[in-house]
């Protein structure tokens, strides 16, 4: 394979407004692979049809390919030429058969896009534009084809040969070689093509669909990992049943395969009937996976399965429509996970993730709508905005329309667009036509970037027993969008009586569709306290005039779990921000609120754990005009200390109460493990003399990874002999398990100790650290950049380290390198000293010769 490096100088900008239908369609494709890690031969036979009355040639995209042979209708064609990396063929008629041959080298493919080698297997990743690294093709999502695939390989080395669709034929070829042929009857774009050749074992099961068909299920992994696949298989079967029950969507083929891969740029990939997964989202057992890992496996398995309809059967017309499939499917997997466990805790987790990743994106130089208007490299738009904010936009539609009418809209959408490449507008229009609602203003959520801010002020008139709620919305300017139109913001609202503690009437859904609105509540006989954006009904920031006492009240009395959690979090944030801005802080309201929550017998341990956990330092920084990492760290640590000291016995009681004699994977047990480690963290923060020994004992006695990693994470933040002892034990126990070793790297990169940067630089030279595995990179480099206190040290060492890593990785894997850039792009949020250091590193990256367009786009936009 030729490796063509894209020059960063003035790369072309792709714009949504320039979309044009494909000149040629490819109804049928036949691919033949003679597989070998060093030299794989790919033969492609394309049946092509002119789309329209034009006379334009066909453009077959390539990336690093050299044509070995080109034939048109069986004859060598002299009319082709190369235009950069693409193959151009002049065709006279309207239908032709084009045949090409290329040779590629999977083992040399460090980009992990196209066909590449990983841990002894050959596998593919084609989303968004990896297929062009396999063979010449019009590689765009609106060219839909039926695929037939034949693979030949060494049988001993690659006994398992998988592709999309159902297996048609397989057999021996002699001389130790064999073949397999697969056919997929459903139209699909190139990005959903998949192939795997490997020596794997399968967890095999079956599922009977609602129409009575039996589907063969298989999860393929290295033989030693087979015992760790039961949870993923259970999640797959639960997902199939849930999609039938909630959306009426039935699986459509006779086989469904999942393959776990160690080296993978993404979390997983929904290729039609052959999902390829990052192994971290398939493998799980109590000894190696935390409760969060178990939940992630179930959620990602569901997500990729749900794509069979919301992404595969109905796919994207172009990459600007990415949220059409991803936002909708994230919403679907969130609802599935909520139904499988605690809806309240799941909602808290989803919002925490949104605020940690998407809100900063919306407030920075990389802000973009969920349907972007332009890009240089589409891989850079696999973002929290497209995925997570996209899911919130779908959730708002669900809230506004109601579950029954939303289902009617989705049914119409699937029926109308099955087998086609659709747009976000198609989805909204289906919702309109199925329900009779006018969603004209709602479309602004697809066009405008930025997180709206809602100012809420409540005034009570005791004489008239009326309450007046004033709501105002503003949307800050973002790159390319200085002025915004008011968005339709659905706010679930309730009022509670300060004296009685009860709710006045029922919850109301208030639609704020203008800059200013006043809502009047009658029959309010006592001072009301406002509960707003209940359930996080809209992805907005709420600024209210609620006092610390009001927030403490809601944290104890609100009947909406998310609103109760939110009140506690806001009380904590307000307390820390006050301490930073005034140098003084009254921690008693927070301590009292936490005490009430911790001892409330009506609350389960899982919710308590979420409610009493302090907001992250990064989230506190997001509430400030200028982020001061040192001041935030000091204020948060002081509050943690006082909470620990002021409630030491309560934390000890909670810690003892949450002990377990053996591991159980139940919601109750998961909640207890979560609260136990949080209680231990507060005990350590209090300075308790036995804190370190308690953590080491939990580490040593743990019969599960949740308790073990929880203790290790706490120990890495304190300089005691137990810390190095635990790190050594953990490393020696799991040194041969790459996924668990990632946790060892991450625990050290997230430490707040003064020597953390020294440790990180040393770990980057560790024999087990590698630049070629995305998981390992994220476990160290990504974790460090999420460690606000250490990464933003005034010395700038964290910035230099990240910039050095980005440049090294860019030469191997531009996609992964580009994903590491955004923390440097937030330089405008920090004081001038740090901002200057961050800009300097961005400029240093930009000046590097032969920078990929992936990194160029991220860095140039970050510099603005």
NORCOR-V855585 format. One record per residue. N is the residue number from 1. RES is the residue in one letter. SS is DSSP state (H for helix, E for strand, C for the rest). PHI is phi in radians with two decimals (NA if undefined). PSI is psi as a letter, one per 20 degrees, with the letter a starting at -180 (* if undefined). Layout:
BEGIN
n: <N/N>
res: <RES/RES>
ss: <SS/SS>
phi: <PHI/PHI>
psi: <PSI/PSI>
END
This chain:
BEGIN
n: <1/2/3/4/5/6/7/8/9/10/11/12/13/14/15/16/17/18/19/20/21/22/23/24/25/26/27/28/29/30/31/32/33/34/35/36/37/38/39/40/41/42/43/44/45/46/47/48/49/50/51/52/53/54/55/56/57/58/59/60/61/62/63/64/65/66/67/68/69/70/71/72/73/74/75/76/77/78/79/80/81/82/83/84/85/86/87/88/89/90/91/92/93/94/95/96/97/98/99/100/101/102/103/104/105/106/107/108/109/110/111/112/113/114/115/116/117/118/119/120/121/122/123/124/125/126/127/128/129/130/131/132/133/134/135/136/137/138/139/140/141/142/143/144/145/146/147/148/149/150/151/152/153/154/155/156/157/158/159/160/161/162/163/164/165/166/167/168/169/170/171/172/173/174/175/176/177/178/179/180/181/182/183/184/185/186/187/188/189/190/191/192/193/194/195/196/197/198/199/200/201/202/203/204/205/206/207/208/209/210/211/212/213/214/215/216/217/218/219/220/221/222/223/224/225/226/227/228/229/230/231/232/233/234/235/236/237/238/239/240/241/242/243/244/245/246/247/248/249/250/251/252/253/254/255/256/257/258/259/260/261/262/263/264/265/266/267/268/269/270/271/272/273/274/275/276/277/278/279/280/281/282/283/284/285/286/287/288/289/290/291/292/293/294/295/296/297/298/299/300/301/302/303/304/305/306/307/308/309/310/311/312/313/314/315/316/317/318/319/320/321/322/323/324/325/326/327/328/329/330/331/332/333/334/335/336/337/338/339/340/341/342/343/344/345/346/347/348/349/350/351/352/353/354/355/356/357/358/359/360/361/362/363/364/365/366/367/368/369/370/371/372/373/374/375/376/377/378/379/380/381/382/383/384/385/386/387/388/389/390/391/392/393/394/395/396/397/398/399/400/401/402/403/404/405/406/407/408/409/410/411/412/413/414/415/416/417/418/419/420/421/422/423/424/425/426/427/428/429/430/431/432/433/434/435/436/437/438/439/440/441/442/443/444/445/446/447/448/449/450/451/452/453/454/455/456/457/458/459/460/461/462/463/464/465/466/467/468/469/470/471/472/473/474/475/476/477/478/479/480/481/482/483/484/485/486/487/488/489/490/491/492/493/494/495/496/497/498/499/500/501/502/503/504/505/506/507/508/509/510/511/512/513/514/515/516/517/518/519/520/521/522/523/524/525/526/527/528/529/530/531/532/533/534/535/536/537/538/539/540/541/542/543/544/545/546/547/548/549/550/551/552/553/554/555/556/557/558/559/560/561/562/563/564/565/566/567/568/569/570/571/572/573/574/575/576/577/578/579/580/581/582/583/584/585/586/587/588/589/590/591/592/593/594/595/596/597/598/599/600/601/602/603/604/605/606/607/608/609/610/611/612/613/614/615/616/617/618/619/620/621/622/623/624/625/626/627/628/629/630/631/632/633/634/635/636/637/638/639/640/641/642/643/644/645/646/647/648/649/650/651/652/653/654/655/656/657/658/659/660/661/662/663/664/665/666/667/668/669/670/671/672/673/674/675/676/677/678/679/680/681/682/683/684/685/686/687/688/689/690/691/692/693/694/695/696/697/698/699/700/701/702/703/704/705/706/707/708/709/710/711/712/713/714/715/716/717/718/719/720/721/722/723/724/725/726/727/728/729/730/731/732/733/734/735/736/737/738/739/740/741/742/743/744/745/746/747/748/749/750/751/752/753/754/755/756/757/758/759/760/761/762/763/764/765/766/767/768/769/770/771/772/773/774/775/776/777/778/779/780/781/782/783/784/785/786/787/788/789/790/791/792/793/794/795/796/797/798/799/800/801/802/803/804/805/806/807/808/809/810/811/812/813/814/815/816/817/818/819/820/821/822/823/824/825/826/827/828/829/830/831/832/833/834/835/836/837/838/839/840/841/842/843/844/845/846/847/848/849/850/851/852/853/854/855/856/857/858/859/860/861/862/863/864>
res: <X/X/X/X/X/X/X/X/X/X/X/X/X/X/X/X/X/X/X/X/X/X/X/X/X/X/X/X/X/X/X/X/X/X/X/X/X/X/X/X/X/X/X/X/X/X/X/X/X/X/X/X/X/X/X/X/X/X/X/X/X/X/X/X/X/X/X/X/X/X/X/X/X/X/X/X/X/X/X/X/X/X/X/X/X/X/X/X/X/X/X/X/X/X/X/X/X/X/X/X/X/X/X/X/X/X/X/X/X/X/X/X/X/X/X/X/X/X/X/X/X/X/X/X/X/X/X/X/X/X/X/X/X/X/X/X/X/X/X/X/X/X/X/X/X/X/X/X/X/X/X/X/X/X/X/X/X/X/X/X/X/X/X/X/X/X/X/X/X/X/X/X/X/X/X/X/X/X/X/X/X/X/X/X/X/X/X/X/X/X/X/X/X/X/X/X/X/X/X/X/X/X/X/X/X/X/X/X/X/X/X/X/X/X/X/X/X/X/X/X/X/X/X/X/X/X/X/X/X/X/X/X/X/X/X/X/X/X/X/X/X/X/X/X/X/X/X/X/X/X/X/X/X/X/X/X/X/X/X/X/X/X/X/X/X/X/X/X/X/X/X/X/X/X/X/X/X/X/X/X/X/X/X/X/X/X/X/X/X/X/X/X/X/X/X/X/X/X/X/X/X/X/X/X/X/X/X/X/X/X/X/X/X/X/X/X/X/X/X/X/X/X/X/X/X/X/X/X/X/X/X/X/X/X/X/X/X/X/X/X/X/X/X/X/X/X/X/X/X/X/X/X/X/X/X/X/X/X/X/X/X/X/X/X/X/X/X/X/X/X/X/X/X/X/X/X/X/X/X/X/X/X/X/X/X/X/X/X/X/X/X/X/X/X/X/X/X/X/X/X/X/X/X/X/X/X/X/X/X/X/X/X/X/X/X/X/X/X/X/X/X/X/X/X/X/X/X/X/X/X/X/X/X/X/X/X/X/X/X/X/X/X/X/X/X/X/X/X/X/X/X/X/X/X/X/X/X/X/X/X/X/X/X/X/X/X/X/X/X/X/X/X/X/X/X/X/X/X/X/X/X/X/X/X/X/X/X/X/X/X/X/X/X/X/X/X/X/X/X/X/X/X/X/X/X/X/X/X/X/X/X/X/X/X/X/X/X/X/X/X/X/X/X/X/X/X/X/X/X/X/X/X/X/X/X/X/X/X/X/X/X/X/X/X/X/X/X/X/X/X/X/X/X/X/X/X/X/X/X/X/X/X/X/X/X/X/X/X/X/X/X/X/X/X/X/X/X/X/X/X/X/X/X/X/X/X/X/X/X/X/X/X/X/X/X/X/X/X/X/X/X/X/X/X/X/X/X/X/X/X/X/X/X/X/X/X/X/X/X/X/X/X/X/X/X/X/X/X/X/X/X/X/X/X/X/X/X/X/X/X/X/X/X/X/X/X/X/X/X/X/X/X/X/X/X/X/X/X/X/X/X/X/X/X/X/X/X/X/X/X/X/X/X/X/X/X/X/X/X/X/X/X/X/X/X/X/X/X/X/X/X/X/X/X/X/X/X/X/X/X/X/X/X/X/X/X/X/X/X/X/X/X/X/X/X/X/X/X/X/X/X/X/X/X/X/X/X/X/X/X/X/X/X/X/X/X/X/X/X/X/X/X/X/X/X/X/X/X/X/X/X/X/X/X/X/X/X/X/X/X/X/X/X/X/X/X/X/X/X/X/X/X/X/X/X/X/X/X/X/X/X/X/X/X/X/X/X/X/X/X/X/X/X/X/X/X/X/X/X/X/X/X/X/X/X/X/X/X/X/X/X/X/X/X/X/X/X/X/X/X/X/X/X/X/X/X/X/X/X/X/X/X/X/X/X/X/X/X/X/X/X/X/X/X/X/X/X/X/X/X/X/X/X/X/X/X/X/X/X/X/X/X/X/X>
ss: <C/C/C/C/C/C/C/C/C/C/C/C/C/E/E/H/H/H/C/C/C/C/C/E/E/E/E/E/E/E/E/E/E/E/C/C/C/C/C/E/E/E/E/E/E/E/E/E/E/E/C/C/C/C/C/C/C/E/E/E/E/C/C/C/C/C/C/C/E/E/E/E/C/C/E/E/C/C/C/E/E/E/E/C/C/E/E/E/E/C/C/C/C/C/E/E/E/E/E/E/E/E/E/E/C/H/H/H/C/C/C/C/C/E/E/E/E/E/C/C/E/E/E/E/E/C/C/C/C/C/H/H/H/C/C/C/E/C/C/C/C/C/C/C/E/E/E/E/E/E/E/E/E/E/C/C/C/C/C/E/E/E/E/C/C/E/E/E/E/E/E/E/E/E/C/C/E/E/E/E/E/E/E/E/E/E/E/E/C/H/H/H/C/C/E/E/E/E/C/C/E/E/E/E/E/E/E/E/C/C/C/C/C/E/E/E/E/E/E/E/E/C/H/H/H/H/H/H/C/H/H/H/H/H/H/H/H/H/H/H/H/H/H/H/H/H/H/C/C/C/C/C/C/C/E/E/E/E/E/E/E/C/C/C/C/C/C/E/E/C/C/C/C/E/E/E/E/E/H/H/H/C/C/C/C/C/C/C/C/C/H/H/H/H/H/H/H/H/H/H/H/H/H/H/H/H/C/C/C/E/C/C/C/E/E/E/C/C/H/H/H/H/H/H/H/H/H/H/H/H/H/H/H/H/H/H/H/H/H/H/C/C/H/H/H/H/H/H/H/H/H/H/H/H/H/H/H/H/H/H/H/H/C/C/C/C/C/C/C/C/C/C/C/E/E/C/C/H/H/H/H/C/C/H/H/H/H/H/H/H/H/H/H/H/H/H/H/H/H/H/H/C/H/H/H/H/H/H/H/H/H/H/H/H/H/H/H/C/C/E/E/E/C/H/H/H/H/H/H/H/H/H/H/H/H/C/C/C/C/C/H/H/H/H/H/H/H/C/C/C/C/E/E/E/E/E/E/E/E/E/E/C/C/C/C/E/E/E/E/E/E/E/E/E/E/C/C/E/C/C/E/C/C/C/C/C/C/C/E/E/E/E/E/E/E/E/E/C/C/C/C/C/E/C/C/C/C/E/E/E/E/E/C/C/C/E/E/E/E/E/E/E/C/C/C/C/C/E/E/E/E/E/C/H/H/H/C/C/C/C/E/E/E/E/C/C/C/H/H/H/H/H/H/H/H/H/H/C/C/C/H/H/H/H/H/H/H/H/H/H/H/H/H/H/H/H/H/H/H/H/H/H/C/C/C/C/C/H/H/H/H/H/H/H/H/H/H/H/C/C/C/C/C/C/H/H/H/H/H/H/H/H/C/C/C/C/H/H/H/H/H/H/C/C/C/C/E/C/H/H/H/H/H/H/H/H/H/H/H/H/H/H/H/H/H/H/C/H/H/H/H/H/H/H/H/H/H/C/C/C/C/C/C/C/C/C/H/H/H/H/H/H/H/H/H/H/H/H/H/H/H/H/H/H/H/C/C/C/C/C/H/H/H/H/H/H/H/H/H/H/H/C/C/C/H/H/H/H/H/H/H/H/H/H/H/C/C/C/C/C/H/H/H/H/H/H/H/H/H/H/H/H/H/H/C/C/C/H/H/H/H/H/H/H/H/H/H/H/H/C/C/C/C/C/C/H/H/H/H/H/H/H/H/C/C/C/C/C/C/C/C/C/C/H/H/H/H/H/H/H/H/H/H/H/H/H/C/H/H/H/H/C/C/C/C/C/H/H/H/H/H/H/H/H/H/H/H/H/H/H/C/C/C/H/H/H/H/H/H/C/C/H/H/H/H/C/H/H/H/E/C/H/H/H/H/H/H/H/H/H/H/H/H/H/H/H/C/C/C/C/C/C/H/H/H/H/H/H/H/H/H/H/H/C>
phi: <NA/-1.36/-1.84/-1.55/-1.49/-1.41/-1.24/-1.38/-1.17/0.87/-1.16/-1.18/-1.76/-1.67/-2.09/-1.07/-1.17/-1.60/-0.99/-2.41/-0.99/-1.09/-1.21/-2.32/-1.88/-2.25/-1.08/-2.36/-2.34/-2.17/-2.01/-2.25/-2.04/-1.83/-1.56/-2.80/-1.00/-1.48/-2.64/-1.82/-1.72/-2.08/-1.92/-2.17/-2.13/-1.92/-1.58/-2.02/-2.35/-1.12/-1.81/1.90/-1.87/-1.29/-2.07/-1.33/-1.26/-1.61/-1.88/-1.85/-1.20/-2.43/-2.55/1.34/-1.82/-2.13/-1.19/-1.52/-2.72/-2.41/-2.27/-2.14/0.95/1.52/-1.98/-1.00/-1.93/-1.66/-1.66/-1.67/-2.67/-1.67/-2.08/1.15/-1.59/-1.70/-1.72/-1.95/-2.26/-1.42/-2.18/-1.46/-1.56/-1.72/-2.38/-2.61/-2.08/-1.90/-2.14/-2.33/-2.34/-2.44/-2.14/-2.28/-2.08/-0.99/-1.23/-1.69/-1.57/-1.36/-1.26/1.01/-2.20/1.60/-1.72/-2.47/-1.79/-2.61/0.97/1.55/-1.93/-1.90/-2.61/-2.15/-2.46/-2.00/-1.48/-1.61/-2.36/-1.54/-1.09/-1.19/-1.56/-1.84/-2.74/-1.30/-2.94/-1.23/-1.48/-2.55/-1.24/-1.65/-1.81/-1.83/-2.43/-1.69/-1.92/-2.10/-2.31/-2.08/-2.15/-2.14/-2.81/-1.14/-1.23/-1.22/-1.42/-2.28/-1.23/-1.89/-2.18/-2.20/-2.65/-1.25/1.53/-2.01/-1.22/-1.71/-2.79/-2.67/3.05/-1.53/-1.97/1.55/0.97/1.33/-2.01/-2.54/-2.45/-2.58/-2.13/-2.16/-2.35/-2.02/-1.32/-1.63/-1.09/-2.63/-1.42/-1.05/-1.18/-1.70/-1.26/-2.59/-2.63/-2.43/-2.28/-2.91/-1.82/-2.29/-1.95/-2.17/-1.52/-1.88/-2.60/-2.57/-2.42/-1.73/-1.31/-1.15/-1.66/1.67/-1.40/-1.71/-1.93/-1.40/-1.95/-2.59/-1.98/-1.77/-2.54/-1.05/-0.90/-1.17/-1.63/-0.98/-1.12/-1.66/-1.89/-1.11/-1.14/-1.11/-1.14/-1.08/-1.15/-1.09/-1.15/-1.13/-1.14/-1.12/-1.18/-1.12/-1.16/-1.17/-1.23/-1.54/-2.04/1.22/-1.75/-1.83/-1.19/-2.06/-2.17/-1.51/-2.35/-2.44/-2.05/-2.20/-2.19/-1.65/-2.19/-1.32/-1.86/-2.68/-1.26/-1.93/-1.42/-2.96/-2.44/-1.53/-0.72/-0.93/1.18/-2.34/-1.35/-1.89/-2.07/-1.03/-1.03/-1.16/-1.84/-2.21/-1.52/-2.74/-2.56/-1.01/-1.32/-2.08/-2.18/-1.40/-1.03/-1.11/-1.14/-1.01/-1.12/-1.14/-1.02/-1.10/-1.17/-1.29/-1.01/-1.10/-0.98/-1.20/-1.16/-1.07/-1.06/-0.94/-1.80/-1.54/2.65/-1.74/-1.10/-2.10/-1.94/-1.59/-1.16/-2.62/-1.29/-1.16/-1.61/-0.96/-1.19/-0.95/-1.59/-1.41/-1.09/-1.08/-1.30/-1.07/-1.01/-1.12/-1.24/-1.12/-1.14/-1.03/-1.10/-1.09/-1.22/-1.44/-2.43/-1.71/-1.01/-1.15/-1.17/-1.07/-1.12/-1.07/-1.08/-1.14/-1.22/-1.04/-1.14/-1.06/-1.20/-1.31/-1.96/-1.50/-1.04/-1.09/-1.09/-1.14/-1.74/-2.09/-1.24/-1.73/-1.04/-2.73/-1.20/-1.18/-2.05/-1.11/-1.76/-2.79/-2.77/-1.70/-2.26/-1.09/-1.02/-1.30/-1.81/-1.53/-2.05/-1.10/-1.15/-1.11/-1.44/-1.37/-1.18/-1.00/-1.14/-1.17/-1.13/-1.13/-1.07/-1.10/-1.04/-1.07/-1.16/-1.21/-1.57/1.54/-1.04/-1.18/-1.26/-1.09/-1.09/-1.08/-1.15/-1.18/-1.07/-1.12/-1.04/-1.16/-1.17/-1.29/-1.98/-0.98/1.39/-2.24/-1.82/-1.89/-2.18/-1.01/-1.08/-1.06/-1.16/-1.10/-1.12/-1.10/-1.11/-1.10/-1.23/-1.34/-2.02/1.38/-1.46/-1.65/-1.86/-1.00/-1.22/-1.06/-1.06/-1.04/-1.10/-1.48/-1.79/-1.84/-1.68/1.68/-1.66/-1.07/-1.95/-1.99/-1.66/-2.11/-2.31/-1.96/-2.16/-2.01/-1.93/-1.06/-1.12/-1.58/0.93/-2.13/-2.11/-1.97/-1.80/-1.75/-2.10/-2.32/-2.06/-2.37/-2.21/-1.13/-1.12/-2.34/-0.90/1.42/-2.37/-1.24/-2.14/-2.15/-1.52/-1.09/-1.67/-1.38/-2.05/-1.42/-2.06/-1.40/-2.33/-2.52/-2.07/-2.08/-1.37/-1.08/-1.46/-1.42/1.42/-1.68/-1.51/-1.42/1.12/-2.02/-1.05/-2.04/-1.76/-1.85/-1.73/-1.58/-1.97/-2.37/-1.18/-2.51/-2.62/-2.06/-2.06/-1.90/-1.98/-1.74/1.28/-1.68/-1.51/-2.53/-1.00/-1.61/-2.08/-1.51/-1.94/-2.28/0.99/-1.08/1.18/0.90/-1.22/-2.53/-1.40/-2.28/-1.79/-1.82/-1.90/-2.23/-1.69/-1.25/-1.46/-1.03/-1.15/-1.09/-1.14/-1.10/-1.05/-1.10/-1.12/-1.84/-2.09/-1.08/-1.51/-1.60/-1.00/-1.16/-1.10/-1.14/-1.04/-1.10/-1.10/-1.11/-1.11/-1.14/-1.07/-1.13/-1.09/-1.03/-1.14/-1.22/-1.10/-1.08/-1.11/-1.22/-1.41/-1.94/1.39/-2.24/-2.66/-1.83/-1.48/-1.09/-1.04/-1.17/-1.08/-1.11/-1.15/-1.13/-1.07/-1.09/-1.17/-1.11/-1.82/-1.35/-1.19/-1.42/-1.72/-1.51/-1.07/-1.10/-1.18/-1.01/-1.02/-1.20/-1.23/-1.58/-1.38/-1.17/-1.02/-1.17/-1.09/-1.13/-1.17/-1.07/-1.06/-1.15/-1.54/-1.91/-1.15/-2.21/-1.37/-2.06/-1.00/-1.16/-1.14/-1.13/-1.07/-1.11/-1.16/-1.19/-1.13/-1.14/-1.17/-1.02/-1.07/-1.20/-1.11/-1.13/-1.19/-1.16/-2.25/-0.97/-1.16/-1.12/-1.19/-1.13/-1.11/-1.13/-1.08/-1.18/-1.15/-1.65/-1.15/-2.38/-1.41/-2.69/-1.28/-2.34/-1.74/-2.24/-0.98/-1.16/-1.17/-1.07/-1.10/-1.14/-1.12/-1.07/-1.18/-1.06/-1.22/-1.13/-1.06/-1.10/-1.08/-1.20/-1.11/-1.14/-1.10/-1.22/1.51/-0.94/-1.12/-1.76/-1.05/-1.13/-1.20/-1.11/-1.14/-1.16/-1.15/-1.11/-1.06/-1.21/-1.59/-1.07/-1.86/-2.72/-1.25/-1.06/-1.17/-1.21/-1.19/-1.04/-1.17/-1.10/-1.07/-1.23/-1.14/-1.16/-1.59/-2.21/-1.58/-2.36/-1.00/-1.07/-1.13/-1.13/-1.14/-1.16/-1.07/-1.16/-1.09/-1.08/-1.07/-1.15/-1.29/-2.09/-1.08/-1.69/-1.97/-1.04/-1.15/-1.30/-1.12/-0.99/-1.14/-1.13/-1.12/-1.12/-0.99/-1.32/-1.24/-1.61/-1.14/-1.72/-1.19/-1.10/-1.67/-1.07/-1.11/-1.05/-1.12/-1.10/-1.11/-1.21/-1.13/-1.15/-1.78/-1.18/-1.02/-1.58/-1.56/-2.47/-1.49/-1.64/-1.87/-1.03/-1.07/-1.17/-1.09/-1.14/-1.17/-1.91/-1.21/-1.12/-1.15/-1.05/-1.18/-1.51/-1.56/-0.97/-1.12/-1.45/-1.03/-1.68/-1.00/-1.04/-1.17/1.41/-1.08/-1.10/-1.14/-1.11/-1.05/-1.12/-1.09/-1.04/-1.14/-1.00/-1.19/-1.17/-1.23/-1.02/-1.21/-1.87/-2.56/-1.01/-1.05/-1.18/-1.06/-1.10/-1.18/-1.56/-1.30/-0.88/-1.01/-1.27/-1.26/-1.58/-1.05/-1.16/-1.47/-1.98/-1.08/-1.04/-1.11/-1.22/-1.02/-1.09/-1.11/-1.19/-1.06/-1.04/-1.22/-1.10/-1.14/-1.14/-1.12/-1.09/-1.40/-1.22/-1.12/1.01/-1.13/-1.19/-1.20/-1.03/-1.29/-0.98/-1.09/-1.12/-1.27/-1.13/-1.19/-1.15/-1.34/1.18>
psi: <p/p/n/o/p/p/p/i/o/l/q/q/p/p/q/h/i/j/p/q/q/q/h/q/q/n/h/q/p/p/q/p/p/o/p/p/h/h/o/p/p/o/p/p/o/p/o/q/p/p/n/a/j/r/k/q/r/p/o/o/q/r/o/j/q/p/p/h/q/p/q/p/k/i/q/p/p/j/j/q/r/p/n/c/i/q/p/p/p/p/p/g/a/i/p/r/p/p/p/q/p/r/p/r/n/h/i/j/n/i/i/k/p/b/p/r/p/o/k/i/r/p/r/q/o/i/p/h/l/i/h/i/i/g/r/p/q/n/n/q/i/j/o/p/q/p/p/p/p/p/p/p/r/p/h/h/h/m/i/p/o/q/a/q/b/q/p/g/q/q/r/q/i/r/k/j/q/r/r/q/p/q/p/o/i/p/p/q/r/h/i/j/q/q/p/p/p/r/n/r/q/p/o/p/a/r/p/p/r/i/j/j/q/p/p/p/q/p/o/p/r/q/h/h/i/g/i/j/i/h/g/h/g/h/h/g/h/h/g/g/g/g/h/g/g/h/i/k/p/q/q/j/r/i/q/o/q/p/p/p/p/h/o/p/h/a/g/r/p/k/p/o/i/n/p/p/q/p/h/i/j/g/p/p/r/h/h/i/p/r/h/h/g/g/h/g/g/g/g/h/g/g/g/h/g/h/i/h/g/m/h/f/h/o/a/p/g/r/i/h/j/h/i/g/h/g/g/g/h/g/g/g/h/g/g/g/h/h/h/i/c/o/h/g/h/g/g/g/g/g/h/g/g/g/h/h/g/g/g/h/g/h/j/a/i/j/p/q/r/i/n/r/h/r/q/g/o/h/h/i/j/m/r/h/g/g/f/g/h/g/h/h/g/g/h/h/g/g/g/h/h/q/g/g/h/g/h/h/g/h/g/g/g/g/g/h/j/p/j/r/o/r/r/h/h/h/g/g/h/h/g/g/h/h/i/j/q/o/k/g/h/h/i/h/h/h/h/p/r/q/o/q/p/p/p/p/p/p/p/p/o/h/g/i/l/q/p/o/o/p/p/p/q/q/o/q/q/r/p/i/m/h/p/q/q/p/q/o/o/o/o/p/q/q/p/q/p/h/g/h/i/r/p/o/b/r/q/q/o/p/o/o/j/r/h/p/q/p/p/p/p/r/k/n/i/r/p/q/p/p/o/q/l/p/j/m/i/q/m/r/p/p/o/r/k/p/r/h/h/g/g/h/g/h/i/h/i/p/i/o/g/g/h/g/g/h/g/g/g/h/g/g/g/h/g/g/h/g/h/g/h/i/j/q/p/o/i/g/h/g/g/g/g/g/g/g/g/h/j/o/i/i/q/q/h/g/g/g/g/g/h/i/p/q/q/r/h/g/h/g/h/i/i/q/g/p/p/n/h/g/h/g/g/g/g/g/h/g/g/g/g/h/g/g/g/i/k/g/h/h/h/g/g/g/g/h/h/j/q/q/h/q/p/p/m/q/h/g/h/g/h/g/g/g/h/g/h/g/g/h/g/h/g/g/h/i/j/p/h/j/g/g/h/g/g/h/g/g/g/h/i/p/j/q/h/g/h/g/h/g/g/g/h/g/h/i/i/q/n/q/h/h/g/h/g/g/g/g/g/g/g/h/h/j/h/j/o/g/h/h/h/h/h/g/g/g/h/h/h/i/q/j/q/h/j/g/h/g/g/g/h/g/h/i/j/q/h/i/p/q/i/i/o/h/g/h/g/h/h/g/g/h/g/g/i/i/n/g/g/g/h/k/q/h/h/j/h/h/g/g/g/g/g/g/g/g/h/g/h/h/i/g/n/h/g/h/g/h/i/i/h/h/h/h/i/k/h/i/i/r/r/h/g/h/g/g/g/g/h/g/h/g/h/g/g/h/i/p/q/k/p/q/h/g/h/g/g/g/g/h/h/h/h/*>
END
